[in-house]
């Protein structure tokens, strides 16, 4: 419940502090005194949009804070714990607005965006504005009121979730269908490109191997001459070669170790060199014997390289990247070949998701129909109580699964009413007068408010257009509601004000060119005087005081 509010430099409020108690609190005051300012200020703590004009003239900033007790509000406690903002059994919302229009929000001292304040505010308090009877004309608001009364949030969430999944899949299917023609043209191009590469039949490492072989064949003459010359120098030249020279040197130094031990290693080193020269000569001879100088093979390799180079240029890749390009094109073509199968699978998936959405919407629709009947009876009875003895209320639910499926189901909700005997049920705005509309609106708000889980309710002049005995009934309805939840009611009717468990008075005063609004709790004696003012206007007589006292006693 809302326990305490502090308002500084907001609109015409300089400073204002007040505490609120459980039960029904009525707020009264003269016209224009600013009875709704506290509610407007509270709206900022609940995430409403802030504007620079809200700051009191000649002040740097406005600041509003509201303290809520969380003892019986498990939903708010869970939200605070989930967002790491829990701080004891009290929750303090604060909003600061600068004269430039910038604002900052806080929950339990931690800075938060307005969206978080709004999300938490919905769990702390519910505000019924003075223009609710005008909103009641709108079909979407009528649906909101029915859903709020039914409390089937899980069904709404399920319908919204399945609808979004269906729409996403449907849009993807539509995109895929629209791109089929583009895919077909792309497929034909890919088929042509793949056919060319298939005919080329390039192996993964073939280009490197061909390039290496071509280099060898095109230089085979030079390789043969150079190899033969080296072999002659090493072994074959009878007039002198490296092997003969090494053997002669080895003979010369073979016995020198007898004279100097340090020369003992040289014969061994020369022997190893002789072996190396012999092996090198054998390798060169073998190479020469096997050297391929086939001109036909060279011609083939040159033609093959030319084809590879040409195809690489055509696909804007390097020759050694052509094989991978071929594999990529094959994959791309395979994906396009699978598009028909994918299209069929997606079509089946979209229909399956649609059926799930329809099933969720059907459950939601049945829940609405069930609670609509319950609400029909309660509002009709409330209309009888509010001096509309022949009134009849009915909620019409038109369902069209084929054309009206949306995130909130496939129902169209309309409130129908008949206020006179023999009069058929017709849409609310076509039948009810201004006073009747106000009473019906109040009945709906009071009845639906009983189902709202938030522990605090505010009614901002929702009794406009109501007077006389009906006003007394309205006051009793709100007081009964206040027995189970905290109710604050801004009113101008003495019959409603007298029903409050406690009463606040709002006054406006002007001093030295400055206007200021204050709000204070009334004692029982003050309440009698205020109720007398509401009953008799500016002239308060013994009779009006007696009537005011009777109102309090009756409440």
C-alpha angles and dihedrals in degrees: 000000000000106000107169142006133194121191125184128183094344115151105306094346115105098180128342132173128173140160126222130209135205119275126038119335118188122203119204138166143135120305109276094017091117104256091160096047093092089053091048089050091048088052089062091055086052093056104270118155115277125219134188091239089067091071114093111253115270092015127113098220147355122228129194129179131179126191120208128191112226102194095115100024108092094164093058091045091053091048092051092047092048090052095043092243100115115128114168127297095319132070121203121198116193133181128187121194122188124212087252090062098254116135139192128198129207135190114195089341096308117117112243137169119260089251090065092048088051092049092051093041091061088062095047107045142004120213122204107196129214091249095056091111088060091049088050089073091065116091093218090054091048089053091048091052092051092047090047090053093045092049092205094149094148091056091049091048092048092049092048093048095048091044092053092049091049093048092049091051091044092052091048090051090049091050091049092048092050091051095052093095091049089047091051092055090045090048092055091051092048092049090054092047093047091048091055092049092045089055090049088051094193114189122226096256097016097108093056091046093048092046091052093047092046091052090052096047095044089054098037094115093054090044091053095047094046092046093049091049091050091048091051092050092049103040122339104062107100092195090063138319140178093263093054092048091050092049091050092049090049091055092050096055098033096098099032092096089075088068100035123021092203089071094058094096095055098075089052092050091049091049090054090049090051090053092048092050091049092050092046090051091051091050092050092049091049090048091051092048091053100036107130114219098168107152092195090059090050091052090051093050092049091051091047092050091049091054092048093048092048093049091047091053089049091056095039094240136116114265092248089054095053095091091055090046088056091052092048092052090049090054092047091050091047090054090052091047087055093050093091091053090044090049090054092047092048092049090054091045093050091051091048091051090047091054090051089051091049091050092052091046090049091055089048091049092051090050090051091050091050095050092039090063090049092048092046091060097043095048092045089053090047090051089054089051090050093060096270095115095171097038120131126188127196136173113218115206115194113189126197112168093181101052108018104047108138140148088281097047134264100289129115110205124204129172112224126192141181117195101178134050113268092015113128121235110270136170113293098246094051098054113028123081121222094268093043091048091053091051094047090047092050092048091052093047095048093047095045091044089064088065096047113107095211111106096221131057130187123198111193108200092314088151093070111136093026125108145149121024091349090062090055090053090049090052091052091048091054092044090052088051088050091059090072103029140020110272127187117188127187105204145159095200118099091207090059096038091052091057094064121109085224135005135217125202124212119203133177125208134180122214129169092349093308125112121210135180125212134183125200137172116254127229118223090264091048090049092055090052093048093047089050089053090051090048099044106021117219094346112074115189135177088260094055090047089051090049090049091052090050090053091056093046091049091051 
